[in-house]
Amino acid sequence: MQNISEQYQQRQQQFSEEARILRKRYDRFSWVRLAVFFGSVGIGIFFGTLHWLLLTVFIFLFLGGFYQLMKWHVQMLSDAKHMERLAEINGEEDNALRHDYSVFPSGKSYHDVDHPNALDLDLFGDYSFFQYCCRATTVIGRDRLANYLSEPAPVTEINQRQEAISELKPQLDWRQHFRAFGSEVKDNPSHLKMLTDWLQDKDLVRGNKLLKVAFLLAPVWFLICLLLWVFYVPWQVFLLIWLIPPGYILSKTKEKVDRVHIRTTYTDEMLSRYAELLQQIEKQAFTSVKLKRLSSSLTAGGQPASEEMKRLSYIISQLNVRYNFFAIFLNLILLWDLRWVYRLENWKAQQRENLPVWFEALCEFETLSSFANMWYNNPDWTLPKIDKAAAIDAQQLGHPLIHAEERISNDLFMPVRGHIKLITGSNMAGKSTFLRSVGINIVLAQTGAPVCAEKLVLSPMQVYSSMRTVDALHESTSSFYAELKRLKVIIEAVKEAAEPDHQELPVFFLLDEILKGTNSVDRHTGSAALIQQLIYLKGGGLIATHDLELGRLEAESDGAVENLCMEVEVKNGELDFDYKLKKGVSKSFNATLLMRRMGIDVEVR
């Protein structure tokens, strides 16, 4: 980890220095550009005194050369900004190694209290796994990462993702440049939705021959009217005969043009940035099955997708000229709006089916690159193996959101059908953290990502949890009733998975202090009945509890229940936690000692 940190620090310094040099060169070149301009003006005046033809040739040469000079100058600034962003990226990754990842998107918008496990496993929100992992710069990339974490993938897809992540992991330069190009993306889900809706809209101009003829003849009509004014008619008549035809056409088509414009207007800059990201993908050769398939989809009639997306961005930007006050003259002379709507429709006719495919490739690359970056930062993690045997076999499995120097890892082996591990232990012994460690690594394994373990072999499964049930004021329900509703959902899922006709994946549940909202007798009776029902339904999972009496179920279950515990020792009046999983029922207690340490008087008077 230290070597990776030093690498990021060195890269940060290197890119910062390159950016500084480019900035300095840019500032110096500004004076050169100014000198060239004034020098060229002087030369032009001199040529003008000799012959007008010399002046004309010089002006054309000057305009062409000065345009290239300006492009070179602007590119210099763009390169400097790119280097600055690369320096920032390496600084952010160095901080992330120390588990400061607050600058990354939190994914709060993906939070769903009804999801089978997202709330309990901290998948989304501040200091969540999404925030720890996400390096996507686009909305569609973040959406796809959230989808990966929310739904287990088929085994074939998992294997292809693993191969792709393995290929991207060592490509640090490519991944960072890819991310740097996306740093200036400003996209919005609603704008993307309007753009995709536009793909399905009916054409306005393309299928209307009269409108096509109209915008072709509009400039000719203007020239005819202009000549009539110069030679024959007064200006009042000129304006009248010129304005009536284009004015009539514009008024009749305005509503439909407005509809096209509103669906596309916000996406020109976004598409330009997306095109830069696609260009980075197009430049790279990939060997894994998934990445090759995605990159090969970035063509359209022999043209790179990035070029076609830039063309769409340009067409939209030209339609956006209608925001300019002087656009009224462009419309009256050239029927500007209709001209560019026609070009938009031509583009749509050619690429309607391709644009969603390009978006798909982009969001997949961003998601896979995020996982590759995570693995690069944690080289001791491993890719899990998905096996048909209905079991979990984990060695040195830990929680990915706990710093490696503080993380305590454990082993776990268990069937996932008809078997429950009952984990007892005192307060703060680590039971809940262990449950979350198992759950989040199962979720990761089924996204195709590396896991925080030395080894993890598991079968495909659904993860359900009940650990943080809270009262729902909008439903006027207590936390106890909310927990009962959650337990019912889990029981129904286990029951459905047990039915052979449904072919559902087995359910692996994680339950922490079940029925904690009622009295101890009721809790014990209800918990024992729930465990017996889950075993009868062939459910499998982990249950953490303080109820030591439940440990008796092991002897009555014929191997379906196994007792595990996490103990705490008192050394010199202080609590000593080792957070290691052991066999048996817990024998340690620490509530009163914790209360005393917090200054709470527990003596009976």
C-alpha positions in Angstrom: 0.0 0.0 0.0 2.9 2.3 0.8 4.4 1.8 -2.6 1.1 2.6 -4.3 0.8 5.8 -2.2 4.3 6.9 -3.2 3.5 6.2 -6.8 0.4 8.4 -6.6 2.4 11.2 -4.9 5.1 11.0 -7.6 2.5 11.1 -10.4 0.8 14.1 -8.7 4.1 16.0 -8.6 5.0 15.0 -12.2 1.6 16.1 -13.7 1.6 19.3 -11.6 5.0 20.2 -13.0 3.9 19.4 -16.6 0.8 21.6 -16.1 3.0 24.4 -14.7 5.3 24.3 -17.7 2.3 24.3 -20.1 0.7 27.2 -18.3 3.9 29.2 -18.5 4.3 28.4 -22.2 0.7 29.4 -22.8 1.2 32.8 -21.1 4.4 33.4 -23.0 2.8 32.4 -26.3 -0.1 35.0 -25.7 2.5 37.7 -26.3 3.8 35.9 -29.4 0.2 35.7 -30.8 -0.3 39.4 -30.2 3.0 40.3 -31.9 2.1 38.2 -34.9 -1.3 39.9 -35.2 0.1 43.5 -35.2 3.1 42.5 -37.3 0.8 41.0 -39.9 -1.3 44.2 -39.9 1.9 46.1 -40.7 2.9 43.7 -43.5 -0.7 43.9 -44.9 -0.5 47.7 -45.1 2.8 47.4 -46.9 1.5 44.9 -49.4 -1.6 47.1 -49.9 0.6 49.9 -51.0 2.2 47.7 -53.6 -0.8 45.9 -55.2 -4.3 44.9 -54.1 -3.8 41.4 -55.3 -0.8 40.9 -53.0 -2.9 42.2 -50.1 -5.7 39.8 -51.0 -3.4 36.8 -51.1 -1.7 37.8 -47.8 -5.1 38.3 -46.0 -6.2 34.7 -47.0 -2.8 33.3 -45.9 -2.9 35.3 -42.7 -6.4 34.2 -41.8 -5.6 30.5 -42.4 -2.3 30.7 -40.5 -3.6 32.7 -37.6 -6.5 30.3 -37.2 -4.1 27.4 -36.8 -2.0 29.5 -34.4 -5.1 30.1 -32.2 -6.1 26.4 -32.3 -2.5 25.5 -31.2 -2.7 28.1 -28.4 -6.1 26.9 -27.2 -4.9 23.3 -27.3 -2.0 24.3 -25.1 -4.3 25.5 -22.4 -6.5 22.5 -22.8 -3.4 20.2 -22.3 -2.5 22.2 -19.2 -5.9 21.8 -17.7 -5.8 18.1 -18.5 -2.5 17.7 -16.6 -3.9 19.6 -13.7 -6.8 17.3 -13.5 -4.5 14.3 -13.7 -2.6 15.7 -10.7 -5.8 16.1 -8.8 -6.8 12.5 -9.6 -3.6 11.2 -8.2 -4.0 13.3 -5.1 -7.5 12.0 -4.7 -6.4 8.4 -5.0 -3.6 8.9 -2.5 -6.2 10.2 0.0 -8.5 7.3 -0.9 -5.8 4.9 0.2 -6.2 6.5 3.7 -9.9 6.0 3.4 -10.7 9.7 2.7 -13.0 9.3 -0.3 -15.5 12.1 0.5 -14.8 13.9 -2.8 -16.4 11.0 -4.8 -20.1 10.7 -5.6 -22.0 9.3 -2.6 -24.9 7.7 -4.6 -27.5 9.0 -2.2 -30.1 9.1 -5.0 -29.8 5.3 -5.4 -30.8 4.7 -1.8 -33.9 2.4 -1.6 -35.2 1.3 1.8 -37.1 -1.6 0.2 -34.0 -3.0 -1.5 -33.1 -6.5 -0.1 -29.8 -5.4 1.4 -28.6 -1.9 0.3 -29.4 -0.1 3.5 -27.8 -2.6 5.9 -24.7 -3.1 3.8 -24.0 0.6 3.3 -24.1 0.3 -0.5 -25.2 3.9 -1.1 -24.9 7.3 0.7 -22.2 9.1 2.6 -19.2 6.9 3.4 -20.8 4.0 1.5 -19.2 1.4 -0.7 -20.5 3.2 -3.8 -18.6 6.4 -2.7 -15.5 4.3 -2.0 -15.5 2.6 -5.4 -17.1 5.1 -7.8 -14.8 6.8 -10.3 -17.5 7.3 -13.0 -17.8 10.9 -14.2 -21.0 10.5 -16.1 -24.6 10.1 -14.9 -24.9 6.9 -17.0 -21.7 5.5 -15.6 -22.9 6.1 -12.0 -26.3 4.6 -12.9 -24.7 1.5 -14.2 -22.4 1.1 -11.2 -25.5 1.4 -8.9 -27.2 -1.3 -11.1 -24.2 -3.6 -10.7 -24.4 -3.3 -6.9 -28.2 -3.7 -6.8 -28.7 -6.8 -8.9 -26.6 -10.1 -9.0 -25.3 -10.8 -12.5 -25.5 -14.2 -14.3 -22.4 -16.4 -13.9 -21.4 -15.9 -17.6 -21.5 -12.2 -17.2 -19.6 -12.3 -13.9 -16.8 -14.2 -15.6 -16.6 -11.7 -18.5 -16.6 -8.8 -16.1 -13.8 -10.4 -14.1 -11.7 -10.8 -17.2 -12.4 -7.2 -18.2 -11.5 -5.8 -14.8 -8.3 -7.9 -14.8 -7.3 -6.3 -18.1 -8.0 -2.8 -17.0 -6.4 -3.1 -13.5 -2.7 -2.5 -14.6 -3.7 0.1 -17.2 -3.2 3.0 -14.8 -2.3 5.6 -17.4 -5.3 4.8 -19.6 -7.8 4.7 -16.7 -6.6 8.1 -15.4 -6.6 9.8 -18.7 -10.1 8.4 -19.3 -11.3 9.8 -16.0 -9.6 13.1 -16.6 -11.4 13.6 -19.9 -14.6 12.9 -18.1 -14.0 15.4 -15.3 -15.6 18.3 -17.1 -18.8 16.3 -18.1 -21.9 18.1 -16.9 -24.8 15.8 -17.7 -28.3 15.4 -16.3 -30.6 12.4 -16.3 -33.6 14.5 -17.5 -31.6 15.9 -20.5 -30.5 12.4 -21.4 -34.1 11.2 -21.2 -35.3 14.0 -23.5 -32.6 13.1 -26.0 -33.5 9.5 -26.1 -37.2 10.4 -26.4 -36.3 12.6 -29.4 -34.9 9.5 -31.1 -38.4 8.1 -31.2 -40.1 11.4 -32.4 -41.5 11.7 -35.9 -39.6 13.8 -38.4 -40.7 17.4 -39.2 -38.6 18.3 -42.2 -37.0 15.1 -43.6 -40.3 13.7 -44.8 -41.7 17.0 -46.0 -40.6 17.9 -49.5 -42.1 21.4 -49.4 -40.1 22.3 -46.3 -36.9 21.0 -47.8 -37.4 23.0 -51.0 -38.3 26.0 -48.8 -35.1 26.2 -46.9 -33.1 25.5 -50.1 -34.8 28.4 -51.9 -34.9 30.8 -49.0 -31.5 32.5 -49.7 -32.4 32.6 -53.4 -35.6 34.3 -52.6 -33.8 36.9 -50.4 -31.3 37.7 -53.2 -34.2 38.1 -55.7 -36.0 40.5 -53.3 -32.8 42.4 -52.7 -32.2 42.9 -56.4 -35.8 44.1 -56.8 -35.2 46.7 -54.1 -31.9 47.9 -55.6 -33.3 48.3 -59.1 -37.1 48.5 -59.0 -39.1 48.7 -55.8 -39.1 50.8 -52.6 -37.8 49.3 -49.4 -41.3 49.0 -47.9 -42.3 46.7 -50.8 -39.0 44.8 -50.5 -39.7 44.0 -46.9 -43.3 43.0 -47.6 -42.6 40.6 -50.4 -39.5 39.2 -48.7 -40.8 38.6 -45.2 -44.2 37.0 -46.0 -43.0 33.6 -47.3 -40.4 32.9 -44.6 -42.5 34.5 -41.9 -45.5 32.2 -42.8 -43.3 29.0 -42.8 -41.6 29.9 -39.5 -44.9 30.6 -37.8 -46.4 27.3 -39.0 -43.4 25.2 -37.9 -42.4 27.0 -34.7 -44.2 24.8 -32.3 -42.7 21.6 -33.7 -39.2 23.1 -34.0 -39.5 24.2 -30.4 -40.3 20.6 -29.4 -37.2 19.3 -31.2 -35.1 22.1 -29.7 -36.2 21.6 -26.1 -35.4 17.8 -26.4 -31.9 18.4 -27.6 -30.8 21.9 -26.5 -29.0 20.9 -23.3 -27.0 18.1 -24.7 -24.5 19.7 -27.1 -21.7 20.2 -24.5 -22.5 16.9 -22.8 -22.2 15.0 -26.1 -18.9 16.7 -26.9 -17.5 15.5 -23.6 -18.9 12.0 -24.1 -17.2 12.0 -27.5 -13.8 12.6 -25.8 -14.4 9.6 -23.6 -15.4 7.4 -26.5 -12.3 8.6 -28.4 -10.1 7.3 -25.5 -11.8 3.9 -25.8 -11.3 3.8 -29.5 -7.6 4.5 -29.2 -7.0 1.5 -27.0 -6.8 -2.1 -28.1 -8.5 -4.6 -25.8 -8.2 -8.4 -25.5 -10.9 -9.5 -23.1 -14.2 -10.7 -24.5 -16.4 -8.0 -23.0 -14.1 -5.0 -23.7 -13.5 -6.2 -27.3 -17.3 -6.4 -27.8 -17.9 -3.0 -26.3 -15.1 -1.3 -28.2 -16.1 -2.9 -31.5 -19.6 -1.4 -31.1 -18.1 2.1 -31.4 -18.3 2.3 -35.1 -21.0 3.6 -37.5 -20.7 3.0 -41.2 -16.9 3.0 -41.0 -16.9 6.2 -38.9 -15.8 6.2 -35.2 -18.6 6.7 -32.8 -16.7 9.7 -31.2 -16.8 11.5 -34.6 -20.5 10.9 -35.1 -21.2 12.0 -31.5 -19.2 15.2 -32.1 -21.2 15.8 -35.3 -24.4 15.5 -33.4 -23.1 17.9 -30.7 -22.2 20.4 -33.5 -25.6 20.2 -35.2 -27.4 20.8 -31.8 -25.0 23.7 -31.1 -26.0 25.3 -34.5 -29.7 24.9 -33.7 -29.0 26.5 -30.3 -28.0 29.7 -32.3 -31.7 30.5 -32.2 -31.1 31.7 -28.6 -29.1 34.6 -30.2 -31.0 37.8 -31.0 -29.6 37.9 -34.5 -30.9 34.5 -35.2 -34.1 36.1 -36.5 -32.2 37.3 -39.5 -30.6 33.9 -40.1 -34.1 32.4 -40.0 -35.6 35.0 -42.4 -32.8 34.7 -44.9 -31.9 31.0 -44.6 -34.7 29.3 -42.6 -31.9 28.5 -40.1 -34.0 26.4 -37.7 -35.5 24.2 -40.3 -32.1 23.7 -42.0 -30.5 22.4 -38.8 -33.6 20.4 -37.7 -33.3 18.7 -41.1 -29.6 17.8 -40.4 -30.6 16.6 -37.0 -33.2 14.3 -38.6 -30.7 13.0 -41.1 -28.3 12.2 -38.3 -31.1 10.4 -36.4 -32.1 8.4 -39.4 -28.5 7.1 -39.7 -27.7 6.6 -36.0 -31.0 6.1 -34.2 -30.1 2.6 -33.2 -26.4 3.3 -32.5 -26.6 6.1 -30.0 -28.0 3.9 -27.1 -25.3 1.3 -27.9 -22.6 4.0 -27.6 -24.0 5.1 -24.3 -24.1 1.5 -23.2 -20.4 1.0 -24.0 -19.4 4.2 -22.2 -21.2 3.4 -19.0 -19.9 -0.2 -18.9 -16.3 1.1 -19.4 -16.8 3.6 -16.5 -18.1 0.9 -14.2 -15.5 -1.7 -15.0 -12.8 1.0 -14.7 -14.1 1.9 -11.3 -13.7 -1.7 -10.1 -10.3 -2.0 -11.7 -9.2 1.1 -9.9 -10.4 -0.3 -6.6 -8.5 -3.5 -7.2 -5.4 -1.6 -8.1 -5.6 0.3 -4.8 -6.1 -3.0 -3.0 -3.8 -5.6 -4.7 -4.2 -8.1 -1.8 -7.9 -8.5 -2.7 -8.9 -11.4 -5.0 -11.4 -12.4 -7.7 -14.0 -14.8 -6.3 -14.9 -18.1 -7.9 -18.5 -18.7 -8.7 -19.3 -22.4 -8.1 -22.4 -24.5 -8.5 -22.2 -26.0 -5.0 -24.7 -24.2 -2.7 -22.1 -23.1 -0.2 -19.8 -20.3 0.9 -16.1 -20.9 1.4 -14.2 -17.7 2.6 -10.8 -17.3 3.9 -9.6 -14.1 5.6 -12.7 -12.2 4.6 -12.9 -8.6 5.8 -14.9 -5.5 5.4 -13.7 -3.4 2.4 -14.6 0.0 4.1 -12.3 -0.7 7.1 -8.7 0.4 6.6 -6.4 -2.6 6.0 -4.3 -1.8 9.1 -7.4 -2.0 11.3 -9.3 -4.7 9.5 -9.8 -8.0 11.3 -10.6 -10.9 8.9 -12.3 -14.2 9.5 -12.9 -17.5 7.7 -16.4 -18.9 7.0 -17.6 -22.1 5.5 -21.2 -23.0 5.3 -24.0 -24.4 3.1 -26.5 -21.8 1.9 -29.5 -24.1 2.0 -31.0 -25.3 5.3 -28.1 -24.1 7.5 -27.8 -21.2 9.9 -24.8 -19.9 11.8 -26.0 -18.4 15.1 -23.5 -15.8 16.3 -23.6 -14.7 19.9 -21.4 -12.1 21.6 -21.3 -9.1 23.9 -21.8 -5.5 22.8 -19.2 -4.1 20.4 -17.7 -7.6 19.9 -18.0 -7.3 16.1 -21.0 -9.4 15.2 -22.8 -6.8 13.0 -19.5 -5.9 11.2 -18.9 -9.5 10.4 -22.4 -9.9 9.0 -21.9 -6.8 6.8 -18.5 -8.1 5.8 -20.0 -11.3 4.5 -22.9 -9.5 2.9 -21.0 -6.9 1.0 -18.4 -9.4 -0.3 -21.2 -11.6 -1.6 -22.7 -8.6 -3.4 -19.3 -7.7 -4.8 -18.6 -11.2 -5.9 -21.8 -11.2 -7.9 -21.0 -7.9 -9.6 -17.8 -9.5 -11.0 -15.6 -7.3 -8.8 -12.7 -8.4 -6.6 -13.5 -9.1 -3.0 -11.8 -8.2 0.3 -10.6 -11.8 1.1 -7.8 -14.2 0.4 -10.2 -16.6 -1.1 -14.0 -16.6 -1.7 -15.9 -19.5 -3.4 -19.6 -19.2 -3.5 -22.7 -20.2 -5.5 -25.1 -17.6 -7.0 -27.5 -16.4 -4.4 -29.8 -13.5 -3.3 -28.7 -11.5 -0.2 -31.5 -10.3 2.1 -30.8 -8.5 5.4 -32.7 -7.2 8.4 -30.3 -5.2 10.5 -31.3 -1.5 10.6 -35.1 -1.5 10.5 -36.5 1.9 11.5 -39.9 3.3 12.1 -41.7 4.8 9.1 -43.5 8.0 10.2 -45.1 8.5 6.8 -46.8 5.0 7.3 -47.4 5.5 11.1 -45.5 2.3 11.8 -43.1 1.5 14.7 -39.7 0.1 14.3 -40.9 -3.2 15.6 -43.7 -3.4 13.0 -41.2 -2.3 10.3 -38.9 -5.2 11.4 -41.8 -7.7 11.2 -42.6 -6.5 7.7 -39.0 -6.9 6.7 -38.9 -10.5 8.2 -42.0 -11.4 6.3 -40.4 -10.2 3.0 -37.4 -12.5 3.8 -39.5 -15.5 4.7 -41.5 -15.1 1.5 -38.3 -14.8 -0.5 -36.9 -18.0 1.2 -40.2 -19.8 0.5 -40.2 -18.8 -3.1 -36.6 -19.9 -3.6 -37.4 -23.3 -2.1 -40.1 -24.0 -4.7 -38.6 -25.9 -7.6 -40.9 -24.4 -10.2 -39.7 -20.9 -9.6 -36.0 -21.6 -10.2 -35.1 -18.7 -8.0 -31.6 -18.3 -6.6 -31.2 -19.5 -3.0 -31.7 -16.7 -0.4 -28.8 -16.0 2.0 -30.1 -13.8 4.9 -28.3 -11.7 7.5 -30.3 -11.0 10.6 -29.1 -8.9 13.5 -30.9 -8.9 16.9 -34.2 -10.0 15.6 -37.4 -9.0 17.4 -35.5 -6.5 19.5 -38.6 -4.4 19.9 -40.4 -6.7 22.4 -39.8 -8.2 25.8 -37.1 -10.9 26.4 -39.5 -13.8 26.7 -41.4 -12.9 23.6 -38.2 -12.2 21.7 -36.8 -15.6 22.6 -39.9 -17.5 21.7 -40.4 -15.6 18.4 -36.7 -15.9 17.4 -36.7 -19.6 18.0 -39.8 -20.1 16.0 -38.4 -17.9 13.2 -35.2 -19.9 13.0 -37.0 -23.2 12.9 -39.3 -21.9 10.1 -36.3 -20.7 8.1 -34.6 -24.1 8.5 -37.8 -25.9 7.4 -37.9 -23.7 4.3 -34.3 -24.6 3.5 -33.1 -21.1 4.1 -29.4 -20.3 4.9 -27.7 -17.4 6.6 -26.2 -15.7 9.6 -28.1 -14.5 12.7 -26.4 -12.3 15.3 -28.0 -12.2 18.7 -27.5 -11.5 22.4 -30.0 -14.2 23.3 -27.7 -16.9 24.6 -30.6 -19.3 25.2 -31.0 -19.6 21.4 -27.7 -21.6 21.5 -29.7 -24.6 22.6 -31.1 -24.9 19.1 -27.8 -26.4 17.9 -28.4 -29.6 19.8 -31.9 -29.9 18.5 -31.3 -29.1 14.8 -29.4 -32.1 13.6 -26.6 -29.9 12.2 -28.8 -27.3 10.7 -27.8 -24.7 13.3 -24.2 -24.1 14.4 -23.1 -21.8 17.3 -20.4 -19.3 16.7 -19.3 -16.4 18.9 -17.2 -13.3 19.2 -15.7 -12.8 22.7 -14.3 -10.0 24.7 -11.8 -10.1 27.5 -11.2 -7.7 30.4 -7.6 -7.0 30.9 -6.5 -4.6 33.7 -10.1 -3.2 33.8 -10.1 -2.5 30.1 -12.1 -4.3 27.4 -10.0 -6.2 24.8 -11.7 -7.1 21.6 -10.1 -9.5 19.1 -13.1 -9.5 16.7 -12.3 -13.2 15.8 -15.0 -15.8 15.1 -14.9 -18.8 17.4 -17.0 -21.9 17.9 -19.6 -22.1 20.7 -21.8 -19.7 22.6 -20.5 -16.5 24.0 -19.6 -16.4 27.7 -18.6 -12.7 28.0 -20.5 -9.7 29.1 -19.5 -6.0 29.0 -22.6 -3.8 29.3 -22.0 -2.7 32.9 -18.3 -2.1 32.3 -19.1 0.1 29.3 -21.7 2.0 31.3 -19.1 2.7 34.1 -16.5 3.8 31.5 -19.0 6.4 30.2 -19.7 7.7 33.7 -23.1 6.0 34.2 -23.7 4.9 37.8 -24.8 1.2 37.8 -24.7 0.6 41.6 -28.0 -0.6 43.1 -29.1 1.6 46.1 
